[in-house]
Amino acid sequence: MEIFRRATIAHLLEREKNVFKKYDPLKGEMLRIMDKDGKITNKEMMPELDDQQVIDAYKLIHYSRMVDLKAVSYQRQGRMYTYPPNLGQEASAVGVSTVMRDIDWIVPAYRELGAYLTKGATPKDIYLYWGGHEDGSRFPGAPNLLPIAVPIATQLLHAVGIAHGLKYQEKEGVVFGFIGDGGTSEGDFHEAMNFAAVWKVPVVFLCQNNQYAISLPTKKQTAVDWIAKKAVAYGMPGIRVDGNDFFSCYAAAKQAHEHAQSGNGPVFIEALTYRRGAHTTADDPTRYRTKEEEKAWEDKDPALRLKKYLIEKKLWSEEQETELLEKYNKEVEAQFLEFENYPKYKLEDVFQYMYTKMPSHLAKQKQQYEDFLAWKESQ
C-alpha cells in the first residue's frame, strides 16, 4: 500500500531530532512519543504525518488484526494448519513497513503480518502459506517481499546478502530484516550483524522483542537487559523504541531508512512489544505467563492506544470503527474462501522450483514417490 510517502526527510534528520543521538540504549533511553492513553508526551520527536496518514495506519493495524484473529479461528476449526498469532504486535510491523518504498525489501521471520499486508500481500497469500501451499511463498502484488521464514534467524543472512548486492550494483533500496528477541541468540544473527557493519550495507534490522522466545523469557536467554545494546558491539547505531507506539516505530524506521540509504551502513531497532496471544496455535501461554502480566500489556495495546489518540483529535468515532470492522470482516472471509477454493497443492511439486536441471539423486527420489503414488492408486 502506497501511503506515508509525504513526510519530509529534512525535517526528520534535523540534528535535534536525530533519534540515534538522543536515545542511547547504553543509558537506558527508550524512544516513546505516545503513551498508553493516546497522549503525545514527546512532541519534539513526533514525525510529520498528516491526519489521513495516521488514520490509514490505524486502519492497517485493524486490517492486520482482523486477518490474524480470523486465522486463529480458522485454525481452531481445522481449516488451516498451525499458525503464529500476531495480536499485540501490529504497531511495530505497520509502523516500520509504512516507511518503505516499492524498491525496498522485506525479509521477514513469521510474525510480521502487518508488514506483509502493508507491502501488498493479500490475506489469501498468507492463508495459503499457513495452509501448506507452495504458492503462499510468492506474493504477486508485493514487490520485494521474501517468503516467510520459520527457521530462526536464517533470514537475516539473506537480508544482508540482498543489501550487499544492492550496494555492489549501485542500486537504490534498503532491506528490512525482521527477527524476534529469541533469534538474537542465534549464530546467524551474529554473522548477519557483523557482515552488515563491516561492509556498511543498506539494511535495517528490526527486532520485535515480545519478551518470550516461545516460553523462555528474554532475561533467561540473553544476559543483556536491552537487546538494542548489542548493536554497539557491532559498530552500528541501535535504539529501543516503544513497540506499541506507532509514532515511535515510524519515526525510528524513517531515520534508519535514510541512514542506510545514504551509505552510512546498517541500523538496529529493538521494538519492545508483547505477544498477547500464544506463540503458535499449538502453544499454551498460561503455563508460563501470569494473568496479571497479560492484563498489564492488554492495557498498552497498540490499536487501543492509537484509537484514543484519534478520538481525542476528533478524527475517529465508534460508529466509524464498527463500520470498518464489519467491512474488514467480510473482506477477510472472502479472501479465506478464495484460499479454500484454491487448486490443491500437489505434493510432488516439492521436487520442483529448486534447480534448473534436477540432480540425479532428487530425480530418483521423485521417481520413487511417483511409483508410490501409482501403487497407492492401484490398491
PASE-798952 format. One record per residue (C-alpha): x, y, z; residue in three letters. Coordinates in nm, 2 decimals, always signed. Layout:
BEGIN
((X Y Z) "ala")
...
This chain:
BEGIN
((+0.00 +0.00 +0.00) "met")
((+0.15 +0.33 -0.11) "glu")
((+0.10 +0.56 +0.18) "ile")
((+0.31 +0.77 +0.42) "phe")
((+0.54 +0.90 +0.14) "arg")
((+0.49 +1.27 +0.22) "arg")
((+0.69 +1.32 +0.54) "ala")
((+0.99 +1.53 +0.47) "thr")
((+1.33 +1.37 +0.53) "ile")
((+1.48 +1.71 +0.60) "ala")
((+1.25 +1.75 +0.90) "his")
((+1.33 +1.41 +1.04) "leu")
((+1.71 +1.45 +1.00) "leu")
((+1.74 +1.78 +1.19) "glu")
((+2.02 +1.72 +1.45) "arg")
((+1.79 +1.79 +1.74) "glu")
((+1.55 +1.52 +1.62) "lys")
((+1.81 +1.25 +1.54) "asn")
((+1.68 +0.96 +1.74) "val")
((+2.01 +0.77 +1.74) "phe")
((+2.19 +1.07 +1.90) "lys")
((+1.91 +1.14 +2.16) "lys")
((+1.82 +0.79 +2.27) "tyr")
((+2.12 +0.58 +2.37) "asp")
((+2.04 +0.23 +2.48) "pro")
((+2.35 +0.21 +2.69) "leu")
((+2.20 +0.49 +2.91) "lys")
((+1.86 +0.33 +2.93) "gly")
((+1.69 +0.58 +2.70) "glu")
((+1.39 +0.45 +2.50) "met")
((+1.20 +0.64 +2.24) "leu")
((+0.83 +0.69 +2.32) "arg")
((+0.62 +0.95 +2.16) "ile")
((+0.27 +0.85 +2.26) "met")
((+0.18 +0.70 +2.59) "asp")
((-0.07 +0.42 +2.66) "lys")
((-0.35 +0.67 +2.69) "asp")
((-0.30 +0.81 +2.34) "gly")
((-0.14 +1.13 +2.47) "lys")
((+0.16 +1.28 +2.28) "ile")
((+0.43 +1.31 +2.55) "thr")
((+0.72 +1.38 +2.32) "asn")
((+0.62 +1.64 +2.07) "lys")
((+0.98 +1.71 +1.97) "glu")
((+1.01 +1.36 +1.81) "met")
((+0.67 +1.35 +1.66) "met")
((+0.70 +1.26 +1.29) "pro")
((+0.54 +1.48 +1.02) "glu")
((+0.24 +1.28 +0.93) "leu")
((-0.09 +1.43 +0.83) "asp")
((-0.42 +1.32 +0.98) "asp")
((-0.52 +1.10 +0.69) "gln")
((-0.18 +0.91 +0.71) "gln")
((-0.24 +0.84 +1.08) "val")
((-0.60 +0.72 +1.00) "ile")
((-0.46 +0.50 +0.73) "asp")
((-0.21 +0.35 +0.97) "ala")
((-0.49 +0.28 +1.22) "tyr")
((-0.69 +0.10 +0.95) "lys")
((-0.39 -0.11 +0.86) "leu")
((-0.34 -0.21 +1.22) "ile")
((-0.71 -0.32 +1.23) "his")
((-0.69 -0.49 +0.90) "tyr")
((-0.39 -0.69 +1.01) "ser")
((-0.56 -0.78 +1.34) "arg")
((-0.87 -0.90 +1.16) "met")
((-0.67 -1.12 +0.93) "val")
((-0.48 -1.25 +1.23) "asp")
((-0.78 -1.32 +1.46) "leu")
((-0.96 -1.49 +1.17) "lys")
((-0.66 -1.71 +1.11) "ala")
((-0.66 -1.83 +1.47) "val")
((-1.04 -1.90 +1.44) "ser")
((-1.00 -2.09 +1.11) "tyr")
((-0.71 -2.30 +1.26) "gln")
((-0.92 -2.39 +1.56) "arg")
((-1.19 -2.51 +1.32) "gln")
((-0.94 -2.74 +1.15) "gly")
((-0.95 -2.54 +0.83) "arg")
((-0.58 -2.43 +0.85) "met")
((-0.25 -2.56 +0.99) "tyr")
((-0.05 -2.43 +1.29) "thr")
((-0.04 -2.05 +1.29) "tyr")
((+0.16 -1.79 +1.49) "pro")
((-0.07 -1.52 +1.63) "pro")
((+0.03 -1.15 +1.59) "asn")
((-0.21 -1.00 +1.84) "leu")
((-0.05 -0.70 +2.02) "gly")
((+0.25 -0.66 +1.78) "gln")
((+0.07 -0.47 +1.49) "glu")
((+0.22 -0.12 +1.56) "ala")
((+0.58 -0.22 +1.51) "ser")
((+0.51 -0.42 +1.19) "ala")
((+0.29 -0.15 +1.04) "val")
((+0.49 +0.14 +1.17) "gly")
((+0.82 +0.02 +1.01) "val")
((+0.67 -0.11 +0.68) "ser")
((+0.49 +0.22 +0.60) "thr")
((+0.83 +0.38 +0.56) "val")
((+0.92 +0.15 +0.27) "met")
((+0.91 +0.22 -0.10) "arg")
((+0.85 -0.04 -0.37) "asp")
((+1.22 -0.07 -0.43) "ile")
((+1.28 -0.15 -0.06) "asp")
((+1.29 -0.51 +0.06) "trp")
((+1.12 -0.70 +0.34) "ile")
((+1.30 -1.01 +0.46) "val")
((+1.06 -1.14 +0.73) "pro")
((+1.05 -1.40 +1.00) "ala")
((+0.70 -1.53 +1.07) "tyr")
((+0.52 -1.28 +1.29) "arg")
((+0.52 -0.96 +1.08) "glu")
((+0.17 -0.99 +0.93) "leu")
((+0.12 -0.61 +0.93) "gly")
((+0.43 -0.57 +0.73) "ala")
((+0.33 -0.83 +0.47) "tyr")
((-0.01 -0.66 +0.42) "leu")
((+0.13 -0.31 +0.41) "thr")
((+0.38 -0.42 +0.14) "lys")
((+0.09 -0.55 -0.07) "gly")
((+0.04 -0.92 +0.02) "ala")
((-0.32 -1.03 +0.05) "thr")
((-0.48 -1.23 +0.33) "pro")
((-0.52 -1.52 +0.07) "lys")
((-0.14 -1.52 +0.03) "asp")
((-0.09 -1.56 +0.40) "ile")
((-0.36 -1.82 +0.44) "tyr")
((-0.20 -2.02 +0.15) "leu")
((+0.13 -2.03 +0.33) "tyr")
((-0.01 -2.14 +0.67) "trp")
((-0.24 -2.38 +0.48) "gly")
((+0.07 -2.56 +0.35) "gly")
((+0.06 -2.44 -0.02) "his")
((+0.38 -2.36 -0.20) "glu")
((+0.21 -2.06 -0.37) "asp")
((+0.19 -1.90 -0.02) "gly")
((+0.56 -1.82 -0.06) "ser")
((+0.50 -1.60 -0.36) "arg")
((+0.34 -1.25 -0.33) "phe")
((+0.25 -1.13 -0.68) "pro")
((+0.12 -0.79 -0.56) "gly")
((+0.40 -0.73 -0.31) "ala")
((+0.73 -0.62 -0.47) "pro")
((+1.05 -0.73 -0.30) "asn")
((+0.88 -0.93 -0.02) "leu")
((+1.06 -1.26 +0.05) "leu")
((+0.88 -1.57 +0.18) "pro")
((+0.80 -1.62 +0.54) "ile")
((+1.10 -1.78 +0.72) "ala")
((+1.03 -2.02 +1.01) "val")
((+1.39 -2.13 +1.09) "pro")
((+1.51 -1.89 +1.35) "ile")
((+1.74 -1.60 +1.23) "ala")
((+1.84 -1.77 +0.90) "thr")
((+1.66 -1.49 +0.71) "gln")
((+1.90 -1.22 +0.83) "leu")
((+2.18 -1.37 +0.62) "leu")
((+1.95 -1.33 +0.32) "his")
((+1.88 -0.97 +0.42) "ala")
((+2.24 -0.87 +0.43) "val")
((+2.32 -1.06 +0.11) "gly")
((+2.05 -0.87 -0.07) "ile")
((+2.17 -0.54 +0.08) "ala")
((+2.53 -0.62 -0.02) "his")
((+2.41 -0.69 -0.38) "gly")
((+2.23 -0.36 -0.39) "leu")
((+2.54 -0.18 -0.28) "lys")
((+2.77 -0.37 -0.52) "tyr")
((+2.54 -0.30 -0.81) "gln")
((+2.50 +0.07 -0.70) "glu")
((+2.12 +0.03 -0.69) "lys")
((+1.89 +0.22 -0.46) "glu")
((+1.69 +0.04 -0.20) "gly")
((+1.70 -0.05 +0.17) "val")
((+1.65 -0.40 +0.31) "val")
((+1.45 -0.45 +0.63) "phe")
((+1.53 -0.77 +0.81) "gly")
((+1.29 -0.88 +1.08) "phe")
((+1.37 -1.10 +1.38) "ile")
((+1.24 -1.18 +1.73) "gly")
((+1.41 -1.15 +2.06) "asp")
((+1.49 -1.52 +2.07) "gly")
((+1.66 -1.50 +1.73) "gly")
((+1.92 -1.26 +1.86) "thr")
((+2.08 -1.56 +2.05) "ser")
((+2.14 -1.75 +1.72) "glu")
((+2.47 -1.77 +1.54) "gly")
((+2.31 -1.64 +1.21) "asp")
((+2.22 -1.32 +1.39) "phe")
((+2.58 -1.26 +1.48) "his")
((+2.71 -1.33 +1.13) "glu")
((+2.45 -1.10 +0.97) "ala")
((+2.51 -0.81 +1.21) "met")
((+2.89 -0.84 +1.18) "asn")
((+2.88 -0.86 +0.80) "phe")
((+2.64 -0.58 +0.77) "ala")
((+2.85 -0.35 +0.98) "ala")
((+3.18 -0.44 +0.82) "val")
((+3.06 -0.38 +0.47) "trp")
((+2.82 -0.09 +0.56) "lys")
((+2.53 -0.24 +0.37) "val")
((+2.19 -0.07 +0.35) "pro")
((+2.00 -0.29 +0.59) "val")
((+1.77 -0.21 +0.89) "val")
((+1.74 -0.49 +1.15) "phe")
((+1.41 -0.48 +1.33) "leu")
((+1.38 -0.69 +1.64) "cys")
((+1.03 -0.73 +1.77) "gln")
((+1.10 -0.81 +2.13) "asn")
((+0.78 -0.96 +2.25) "asn")
((+0.97 -1.08 +2.56) "gln")
((+0.93 -1.45 +2.51) "tyr")
((+1.12 -1.70 +2.29) "ala")
((+0.83 -1.94 +2.29) "ile")
((+0.81 -1.99 +2.67) "ser")
((+1.15 -1.86 +2.76) "leu")
((+1.16 -1.50 +2.89) "pro")
((+1.42 -1.27 +2.74) "thr")
((+1.62 -1.24 +3.07) "lys")
((+1.68 -1.62 +3.06) "lys")
((+1.81 -1.64 +2.70) "gln")
((+2.04 -1.33 +2.69) "thr")
((+2.24 -1.16 +2.96) "ala")
((+2.20 -0.81 +2.82) "val")
((+1.89 -0.63 +2.96) "asp")
((+1.82 -0.43 +2.64) "trp")
((+1.87 -0.61 +2.31) "ile")
((+1.95 -0.28 +2.14) "ala")
((+2.27 -0.26 +2.33) "lys")
((+2.40 -0.55 +2.12) "lys")
((+2.42 -0.31 +1.82) "ala")
((+2.70 -0.12 +1.99) "val")
((+2.93 -0.43 +1.99) "ala")
((+2.90 -0.45 +1.61) "tyr")
((+2.96 -0.08 +1.55) "gly")
((+2.62 +0.03 +1.43) "met")
((+2.35 +0.26 +1.57) "pro")
((+2.10 +0.09 +1.79) "gly")
((+1.78 +0.21 +1.95) "ile")
((+1.50 +0.08 +2.17) "arg")
((+1.15 +0.21 +2.09) "val")
((+0.81 +0.15 +2.24) "asp")
((+0.69 -0.11 +2.00) "gly")
((+0.33 -0.05 +2.09) "asn")
((+0.36 +0.32 +1.99) "asp")
((+0.30 +0.36 +1.61) "phe")
((+0.46 +0.70 +1.61) "phe")
((+0.79 +0.58 +1.77) "ser")
((+0.82 +0.29 +1.54) "cys")
((+0.76 +0.51 +1.23) "tyr")
((+1.00 +0.78 +1.35) "ala")
((+1.28 +0.54 +1.42) "ala")
((+1.23 +0.35 +1.10) "ala")
((+1.22 +0.66 +0.89) "lys")
((+1.55 +0.78 +1.02) "gln")
((+1.70 +0.43 +1.00) "ala")
((+1.59 +0.41 +0.63) "his")
((+1.76 +0.74 +0.55) "glu")
((+2.07 +0.65 +0.74) "his")
((+2.11 +0.32 +0.55) "ala")
((+2.01 +0.46 +0.21) "gln")
((+2.27 +0.74 +0.24) "ser")
((+2.55 +0.49 +0.26) "gly")
((+2.61 +0.50 +0.63) "asn")
((+2.55 +0.13 +0.69) "gly")
((+2.31 -0.07 +0.90) "pro")
((+2.09 +0.03 +1.19) "val")
((+1.94 -0.19 +1.46) "phe")
((+1.59 -0.12 +1.61) "ile")
((+1.45 -0.30 +1.91) "glu")
((+1.07 -0.26 +1.93) "ala")
((+0.96 -0.35 +2.28) "leu")
((+0.62 -0.51 +2.25) "thr")
((+0.42 -0.81 +2.38) "tyr")
((+0.28 -1.11 +2.22) "arg")
((-0.08 -1.12 +2.36) "arg")
((-0.16 -1.45 +2.20) "gly")
((+0.01 -1.79 +2.21) "ala")
((+0.35 -1.85 +2.04) "his")
((+0.16 -2.06 +1.79) "thr")
((-0.18 -2.23 +1.80) "thr")
((+0.00 -2.53 +1.94) "ala")
((+0.11 -2.34 +2.24) "asp")
((-0.05 -2.27 +2.58) "asp")
((+0.09 -1.94 +2.73) "pro")
((-0.09 -1.99 +3.06) "thr")
((+0.18 -2.24 +3.15) "arg")
((+0.45 -1.97 +3.16) "tyr")
((+0.27 -1.63 +3.19) "arg")
((+0.05 -1.48 +3.46) "thr")
((-0.29 -1.32 +3.40) "lys")
((-0.17 -1.01 +3.57) "glu")
((+0.11 -0.97 +3.32) "glu")
((-0.12 -1.03 +3.03) "glu")
((-0.37 -0.77 +3.16) "lys")
((-0.10 -0.51 +3.21) "ala")
((+0.00 -0.54 +2.85) "trp")
((-0.36 -0.55 +2.72) "glu")
((-0.39 -0.20 +2.86) "asp")
((-0.10 -0.10 +2.64) "lys")
((-0.25 -0.24 +2.33) "asp")
((-0.13 -0.06 +2.01) "pro")
((-0.47 -0.04 +1.85) "ala")
((-0.64 +0.09 +2.16) "leu")
((-0.36 +0.35 +2.21) "arg")
((-0.39 +0.49 +1.86) "leu")
((-0.77 +0.48 +1.88) "lys")
((-0.76 +0.70 +2.19) "lys")
((-0.53 +0.95 +2.00) "tyr")
((-0.76 +0.97 +1.70) "leu")
((-1.08 +1.01 +1.91) "ile")
((-0.92 +1.28 +2.12) "glu")
((-0.84 +1.47 +1.80) "lys")
((-1.19 +1.41 +1.67) "lys")
((-1.06 +1.21 +1.37) "leu")
((-1.24 +0.89 +1.46) "trp")
((-1.56 +0.76 +1.62) "ser")
((-1.71 +0.44 +1.75) "glu")
((-1.95 +0.44 +1.45) "glu")
((-1.66 +0.45 +1.21) "gln")
((-1.49 +0.17 +1.40) "glu")
((-1.80 -0.05 +1.38) "thr")
((-1.84 +0.01 +1.01) "glu")
((-1.47 -0.05 +0.94) "leu")
((-1.46 -0.38 +1.13) "leu")
((-1.78 -0.51 +0.95) "glu")
((-1.62 -0.42 +0.62) "lys")
((-1.29 -0.60 +0.70) "tyr")
((-1.47 -0.90 +0.84) "asn")
((-1.65 -0.95 +0.50) "lys")
((-1.33 -0.89 +0.30) "glu")
((-1.12 -1.13 +0.50) "val")
((-1.39 -1.40 +0.50) "glu")
((-1.40 -1.37 +0.12) "ala")
((-1.02 -1.40 +0.10) "gln")
((-1.03 -1.71 +0.31) "phe")
((-1.29 -1.87 +0.08) "leu")
((-1.06 -1.79 -0.21) "glu")
((-0.79 -1.98 -0.02) "phe")
((-1.02 -2.28 +0.05) "glu")
((-1.12 -2.30 -0.32) "asn")
((-0.76 -2.26 -0.45) "tyr")
((-0.63 -2.55 -0.65) "pro")
((-0.49 -2.81 -0.41) "lys")
((-0.12 -2.84 -0.38) "tyr")
((+0.04 -3.14 -0.55) "lys")
((+0.29 -3.29 -0.31) "leu")
((+0.52 -3.39 -0.60) "glu")
((+0.58 -3.02 -0.65) "asp")
((+0.81 -3.02 -0.36) "val")
((+1.07 -3.16 -0.60) "phe")
((+1.03 -2.85 -0.83) "gln")
((+1.14 -2.49 -0.82) "tyr")
((+1.49 -2.55 -0.68) "met")
((+1.72 -2.65 -0.97) "tyr")
((+1.72 -2.55 -1.34) "thr")
((+1.83 -2.91 -1.40) "lys")
((+1.72 -3.16 -1.13) "met")
((+2.02 -3.35 -0.99) "pro")
((+2.01 -3.73 -1.02) "ser")
((+1.95 -3.81 -0.66) "his")
((+1.65 -3.58 -0.65) "leu")
((+1.52 -3.72 -0.97) "ala")
((+1.55 -4.07 -0.82) "lys")
((+1.35 -3.96 -0.51) "gln")
((+1.08 -3.81 -0.73) "lys")
((+1.05 -4.13 -0.93) "gln")
((+1.02 -4.33 -0.61) "gln")
((+0.75 -4.10 -0.49) "tyr")
((+0.56 -4.13 -0.83) "glu")
((+0.59 -4.51 -0.81) "asp")
((+0.45 -4.49 -0.46) "phe")
((+0.15 -4.28 -0.58) "leu")
((+0.09 -4.53 -0.87) "ala")
((+0.09 -4.82 -0.62) "trp")
((-0.14 -4.64 -0.38) "lys")
((-0.38 -4.57 -0.67) "glu")
((-0.39 -4.93 -0.76) "ser")
((-0.49 -5.06 -0.42) "gln")
